[in-house]
Amino acid sequence: MTSDNPVADRLLTDARKKTARLDSAALAKGALIVGIVAVLASPISIAGWILGAIAVGLGVPGVQRPASAKQAKIAIALGVVAILIGVFFFTWNIAQR
């Protein structure tokens, strides 16, 4: 960086920070963790629905980032599976009555 044009240097630094933030895989990792917890908690119907929806919601923006697309897709799949398992157990509990 040169001191000839401090505005350009500041803009370049800001652009690099934004790019580094967009390449971060933190959102997808969080979605993956929530997805795993959702599958484990899905026999409790409402927990599976809520955590599954959160995993899907966190995973969708993660798919748009190339660094974390694979983890985000796995998180979305786990969220959907948790919701389906929650629906199964809810239906099963209703049928038992």
N, C-alpha and C positions, 0 to 999 in steps of 0.2 A: 504494500500500500504506500502510496505517496502522500506527501503533505501538500502537494500542489492543489489538490481539489478535495477538501475535507467533506463536502457534501456527497460527492460520488463515493468516497471511502465509507461514509456512514451508510449510504444506501446499499452498497455492496455487502457490508457487514450484516445489515438487517435482512437482506435477501438470503444470505447464507444461513442465518439463524432460522429463518422461516423454512427453508428447504430441509435443514437438519431436523426440525420439529415434525415436518410432514413425513420424513423417512423413519420416524420413530415407530417401533413396534409395540409400544406400551399399551395402546388401546386394544390391539388384537390379543396381547397377553392377558389383559384384564378380562376380555370377552371369553377367552379360552378357560380361564380359571372359573368364571361364573358359569360357563357351560358345563364344566365337570361337576361343580357343586349342584347345578340344576338337575343333572341326571341322577346324582346320588340322592337328592331330596325329592325326586319326582313321585315316589309312591305316596307322598303327602300331596294330594292333588293340587291344592292352591299354591304350594311352594314350587312345584314343578312348573306351573303355568307362569307364575311371576318371574322366577329366575330364568326360565326358558325364554320368556319375552325380553328380559334384560340382556341375555346373551345374544339373542338375535339383533337387538337394537344396537349393542356395542359392536357386533361383528360387521354389520352393513357398512359403516364408514371405514372400517379396517380393510375391507375388500378393495376399496379404491386406492389404497396405498400399496405400491408394488412390493415394498419390503416385508409386509405382513399379510399379504393376501391369502397365503395358504393357512396360516393360523386362524385368520378370520373366517374362512370357509369352514374349517373344522368346528369353530365355535358356533357358527350358525347351524350346522348340522346337529351338534349336541343340544342346542336350544330347541330345535324342532323335535328331536327325539324326546327330550324331557317333557315338552308339551304333550306329545302323543302318549307317553307313558302316564302322565297325569290324567289325561282324558280316559285312558283305559281303566285306571284305578278308580276314578270317579264313577264311571259307568258300572264297574264291578261292584262298588259299594252300594250303588242305587239298586242294582239287581239283587243283591243279597237281602234287601229289606222285604 
